[in-house]
Amino acid sequence: MQHHAFTTRYNGRARVLHNIVGVSLPVTPGEAQTQQVKPRSYLAIWDTGATHSAITKRVVDDLGLKPTGVRETRHADGKSLNNTYLVNILLPNGVMVGNVRVTEVKLIPDDNTSDDKQPQLLIGMDIIGLGDFAVTNTDGKTTFSFRVPSVEEIDFIPDTQESNVTEGGNRKARRAFFAKKRRGLI
């Protein structure tokens, strides 16, 4: 399997992780290679608190989607039953996630943004869970990176421990730490 990744950088601290993704009618990978599939572009927000991906009525109408079922959705106002649809989602890294069962929802509009720049898609853990997802905020600027497939576990503890011991630990603590590291215990 080929590896794919993308990184989105923001000029300051981002309150919402977003980028442009493509959405199309569902096609198989073989059909995608033999047919001209033209996904429509939409602003998407990435939400690790959402178990499933979702689209707005605008996407449903733009693509002429037909409901495939109903899903109970839990949200801030309680819960509701919402139509589901099958779509393909083209991520910024060129990966087409096929036959994604998305739920039609109303996304909370940003009052400071015009209607044509409102998010129309929510990427949930059904897609985020396919790869590695990282967010950093170095120098007051948010960087969001995603890769498919998952390649390795990301764990900040070993580097943090090493920095703490190197920068502030006494000689005995440093020696003990590096001895554990050489033995593969850290």
N, C-alpha and C positions, 0 to 999 in steps of 0.2 A: 504494500500500500504506500502510495506517495504521501509525503508529509506536506502540510500547508499551514501557513501562519499569516497573521496580520497584526499590526500594531496601530493603535489610534492614539495620537498625542493631542492634548488640550493645552491651551495657553495659560490656564490657571488651574485651580482645583475644580474638578468637575463634580457637580451634584448629581448628574445623570450621565451614565455611559451610553453613548449613542453613536451611530454611524449609518451609512446608507447600505441597504441590502436590496437584493432583487427578489421578487415573488412572481411565480408563474403557476399555471395550471399544472397538475401533477403529470409527470412523464417518467418513464423508466430511464435508466442511464443509456440504454441502447437507443431509445427513441430520441433522447437528447442529442446523441451523436449523429443520427440520421435526419432529424428534423431541425428546422430553425426554430429554436425556443427563444423567445424574446421576453425575458423577465421585466416587469415594471419595477422601477426604483422607488423605494420608500424609506423614510427615516425610521430607524428601529431603535428602541431602547433595550438594554440588556438588564435583566432582573433576576438575580439569584434567588429571590424570594418567591418566584413564580415557578410552579411545577411544570407548567405547559406553556408553549408559545401561543400568542394570540394576535388577532388582526382586528381592524375596525371595519365598520360597515362600508366605508369608502373603498377598501381593498376588495371586499365582497362584490360591490357594485362595479368597480373598475374591471375586474377579471370575469364578471358574470358567473361567480361561483354558485354551486348548488349545494345545499346542506347535505351532510352525510350522516348526521346524527345530532344528539344533544348531550351536553356535559353539564354537570352541576359545577358552578364556579363559586368559590368563596372569595369575598373581597371585603373592603372596609365597611360597606353598607349591609353586610350579611352574606347571603348566598342567593344565587339565581340559576335558572336553567338557560343555557345559551346554545345556539346552533354551532356545530362543528363543521369544518371543511377540510379537504385534503389539498395541500399546495406543495410546491417545491420552493425552497428558500436558498438563494444564492448568497453566500457569505462573502465579505470583502476579500477573503483569501482565495476565492475561486472555487470553493467547495460547494457543490450543490447537495443540499440535504433534501432527499426525496420523500414524497408522500408523508409530509408532516401533518399530523392531525392538529389543526389550530382551532381555537375557540373565538367566536366573534364577541368582542367586548367594547365598552366605551372606555377609552383611555382618558385620564384626567388631563384637560388642556392646560397649557402654560399660558397664562393671561398676557404675558409679555411677548408672545410669539404669534405671528399671523397664522391664519388657518392653513395656508398652503405649506407651512413649515412645521406643522404639528406632527408628532410621531404617529404612525399608522400601524406599527407592528411592535410587539413585545417579544423578545427572545427569552425563553425560559430555560429551566434546567434540562428539559428534554433535549435541547441542542447544546447548551453549555456543557452538559455532562458527557458529550462526545469527545471532549478534548481537555486541554490544560488552559486555565483562565487565570490571569494575574492582573492585579491593579497596584500601581505604585504612585506615590505622591512626592517624589524627590524635588527639592527646590521649589515647592509650592505649585508644581505642575503635575497633573494627572497623566499617567500613561497606562493604557489598557491594551493587553496583548492576549491573543487566543491562538491556539494551534490544535490541529487535528492530524493524526490521532494523538491521544495522550502518550507522552514520551517518558516522563519521569515524575516522581513526586517532588513537589516544591515544598520545602520545609525551611523556615527562616531560623529555627532554633540553633542548629549547629554554628552558623555564621555569627549569630548574636552572642552565643556563649564564647566563641573564639575572640570576638572583638572585646567583650567585657574582660576576659582574662588577659588578653594582650595589652589592653589600654589601662586596666586598673588593677589587675590581679598582682599578687606578690609572686616572687620567684618560685616558691613552692607550688602555688596554685597553677602557674604556667607550666611547670614541668609535669605536674599530674595531668593536666588537661591534654598536653601534647603526647604524653605516654598513652593515654586512652585513645587518642585519635590515631596514633600509629597502629594500635592493636585493632582498629576498626570498631571500637566501642562507641564512638561518637560519629 
